[in-house]
Amino acid sequence: MKDSISIQDFLFEQNQVGDWEGEEELVADRINAIFHAVWVIIPDETPVPAIDKLLNDIWDQLRGSEVLLDVDEDELIGWALAHSRQYLEEVRHPDEDAEDDDDVEDDNEEEY
């Protein structure tokens, strides 16, 4: 559950983001701003492994990408919030995707 961990556990120092050709501080600030925005929308009942997976996934998608430097911070946060909402919805309702897949299979079956 979210209350058993802290956002501080996930934030980056500039020496942890890798080589960004002198822009390490900016990258750390941006990813931390993204994490803070996402943290706010994570429901308290979200399991810790799901939170860890979400934040690591965001970092995995952005690390090494010039988008962290080239795109406006508000746009990055907007993307991360949309991505997070979708992920959190899947965490809350994991069986709905499986049911939707079953419906597609049923629709494709021919009746004899």
N, C-alpha and C positions, 0 to 999 in steps of 0.2 A: 504494500500500500504506500501511496505517495508520501504520507506523513512519516514514514520510517526512514526516508532518505532526504537529502538536501540538494538543491540545484547546484550548490558549491561542489558536489561530488562530480559534476559533469563539465564544469567550466574549464577553459583552456588558458594557460599562460602562453605568452608569445614564444617561449622556447619549446612548446609542445606541438606546434602546428606544422612544423617542418620548414623547409627552405622556401621562402616566398620573395627572394631577392630584395630584402630590406623592408618588405611590407608585412612582416610577421605580426607586428603589433596591431595593424589594421585588421588582419585576418582573424586574430584572436578576439578582438573587440566585436567584429561582425558575427562570428559564430556564437559568441557569448550573448549578444543581443538577440539573436535568433532563438537560442535556448531559453532565455528568459521569457520571451514572448510565448513560446510553445508551452513552457512550464505552467503558465497561467491557465491554459485551457485543458490541461490534463486533470481529469476527475480524481478526487482523493482516493477512490476505491480501485484505481488502476493498479494492477500488480507491478511490482518492481521490475521483474524481467521484461515486461511489456514497455515500460518507460525506458529502460536501458536500451532495448532494441530500437525503439523509435529515435532516440537521440543519436545513437550510433549510426542508424541508417541515414539520418540527415547529414551527419558529418561525412559518412562514406560517399554520399552523392555530391557533396560540395568540395571535399578536399582535393587539392590538385587542380581544381577548375578555376580558370580566370574569372568565372562568373562572380566569385566572391569579391573580386576587385572591381569588376566592370559594371556590375548591376547595382542600382540604388538599393540601399539597405532596407527601405520600406518594401520594395518589391521582393527581396529575398525573404523577408519576414512573412509577407503575404503568401508566397509559395510554400514556405515551411508550415504555416498555419493550415493551409488547405491540405497539404500532405498529411499533417498530423491528425486533422479531423477525420480524414478518410481512414487512416490507420486505426484510430481510436474507435471508430464506428465498427470496424471489422473485429477489433478485440472484444467489444461489447456484444456483438451479434455474430459470432463465428459461423453458425449453422446456416444463416441466410444465404451465403454465397454457395454453399453446397446444395441447398434446395433449388436455387436458381439454375445451377448446372444440371440438376436432375430434370427440371422443367424443359430445358433445351433438348436434352436427350429424348424425352417423351415426345416433344414436338417433331422430332426428326424420324421417329419410328413410323413405319408404314403399317397400316392395318390390313390384314388379309381376311 
